[in-house]
Amino acid sequence: MSKSTIGVLIGVICVGIVFYVYSSFLDSEKTLETQPEELASEETTPMEENAGVDVEKQEDNRKSESVPKSKVEREFPLSMDEERVKNAIHNMSHAKVHAEQKWGHLEPTKERIDRLLEVVVENRSTYDHSKLYIAILEKWQAGDFSDSVTAHNSIWDLKNGNVGKATRLLTAAEEAEYREKYFE
C-alpha cells in the first residue's frame, strides 16, 4: 500500500471514531434530558410492599407518582433535611443583605419561598428550629424582607458562622446589581 492510501485509510478511521463519539455524546445527553420524566413514570415500589393494598390505592399512587414534579418541588422535596432548609434560607437572604463575604446564592422567588414554607410546615415536628424558619418565610411570603438582616444572622448563627455576618439591607441599586450578577 502506498503512503497516500494509508493516510486516507487513517483519516477515514479517525472520522469514523469522531462520529461515533459525537453521536454517543448526543444520545447520552438526550437520555439525561428525558430521564426525570421516565423516572417519574416508572413503578419503583416492590410488589411485596403493595401486598394487601387495594387496587384503587395503587392506581392513585401511580397517578400521583406519574405527575411530573415542578422544578421547585424537585429543588425542595418534602423530605428535605433541616441543614438544606437552613442553607436555602441563608442563600436566599444574600439577595437582600450586605455582608463582607457571601457563600451561596439562591434567588428568593415566590415559588421557592412558598415551597420552602410548605416543606418546613410539613416537617415542623422534626426540625429543631422550624418556628424560626416559618417566621422568616411567612414574612418573605408576604413580600416583607425588612427583617432580612436578622433572618440572615439567625441562620448564620445556627450554622456557626464566623465570617460574613450581615450588617445592613442592600440598597435598591445594590440589590439590582446582585440580582443581575447572580440570577440573570
N, C-alpha and C positions, 0 to 999 in steps of 0.2 A: 504494500500500500504506500501511496505517496504521502508526503507530509501534508499536502493540502487536503487530502481525503481524511486523514486522521484529525486535522484541525476542524473540518466540517463536522465530523462524527462527534468529537468532543463538544463542539458548540451545540449540536442538537441535543446531546445528553444533558448539558447544562441548562438549556432552555426547558427541557422536559422536567428536570428537577425543580427549577424555579416555579414552573407552572403548577406542579404537584404541591409544593409547599404553600404557594399562594392560595390555591383552591382549598387546601386543608384548613388554612387560616380562616378563610371566608366561611367554611362550614362550621368551624368551632365558634366563630363569632355569632353566626345565626343560631346555633344551639344555645349559646348563653343568653341571647335576646328572648328566646321562646321558653326557656327553662322555667321561670316563675309561673307562667300560665299552666305549663304542663304539670308542674309540681302541685299547683293548687287544685287541679282536677283529678290527680291520682288518689286512689284509695290507699292510705298509709296505715290504717288500723288493722292489726292482725285479726283474723277470723275469730280466734279464741276470745278476744275482748268483746266481740259483738254477740257471743253466745248468750241467749236469754233476752236479748234486747229485741223489742218488736220491730217489724219491718218498717212501719211508719217513722219511727225514731231514726232508724238507719237512713231512710231516704231524706229526712230533714237534715241529718248530719252531713250527708253527701252534698245536698244543695248548699248549705252554708259553707262547706269546705270548697266548693267549686266556684263560689262567688269571688272574683278577683279582689284582693285587698287593695285599698288605696295606697299610694306611696307613703303617706304619713302613718298609716296603720302598720306598714312593713317597717318603717323607721322606728316607731314606738309601739311595739307589740304589748298586749295586755300583760304578758309575762315578764315585762322589763324589770330588771333588778334595781334596787334603790340607788346604787352607785351610778348607773346610767341616767337615772332621773336627775340626780344632783348635777352630773356633767351637762345634761341638756339645758337645765335652768341656768347654770353658770355660764355656758357658752352663749345662750340667748341674751343674757344680761350684758354681755360685752358690746352689743349693738347700741346700748343705752348709756353706758358709764365710761368715765375716764379712769384709766389705771396705767401705771408705768409699763406694765407688761401684761399681755393677754395671751393665753394659750387656748385655742379652740374658738371657733366662730360658727354660730348657727343662727340663721335669720329667724327672728321671733314672729312668725306668721300666725294669723288667726287659726289656721288649721292645726299647726303644731301645738299652739297653746291649748286649744280645745282638746286635742287628742291626749296631750300630756296630762291635763287635768283629769280626763276620763281614766287614764292609766292609774294615776295616784289615788283617785277615789276608789277604784276597783281594788287596789292593794293597800288601802289605808290601815288595815289591821296588821299588816306585815311590815310596813315601812316604819322605821324609828322616828322619822321627822315628817310624817305625812301632813300634820297640821300646818307646818311652815310652808311646805310645797303648795298646799291648797290655798293658803292665804296669798302667796305670791302670784300663783297662776290665776286666781279669781280676779285679782286687781288687774293683771295684764289682760285677761279676757275682756274686762270692761273697758280696755283701752287706757288704763291708768298706769303709766310707767314712772310716775313721780317718785316712787319709793325704791327705784331700781338699785340705788347705791346700797341701801340697807339690805335689799334682797341679795345682791351680789356678794356682799361681805358676810352675810349669814351663811350662805352656801360655801363661800371661800373658807370661813372658819370651820365648817363641818369637814371640809376637805383638808384641814390642817395647813392652809395656805400660809406662806411666809414671804412671798413676793407677789406684787400685783394687786394690792388692796385698792378698791375703788375709792376715789377721793371726791368725785362730783359727777353730775349728769353731763353728758355731752351736749354741746350747743347744737342747734338745728343744723348748722353748717358742718360741724364735726360728724354728726350722725349721718348726714347725706354722703360725706366723704367716706365714712366707714362702710356704709351700705354699698357704695359704688365699688370700693376696693374688694370687698369680700362676697357680695351677693349678686352683682350684676355682671 
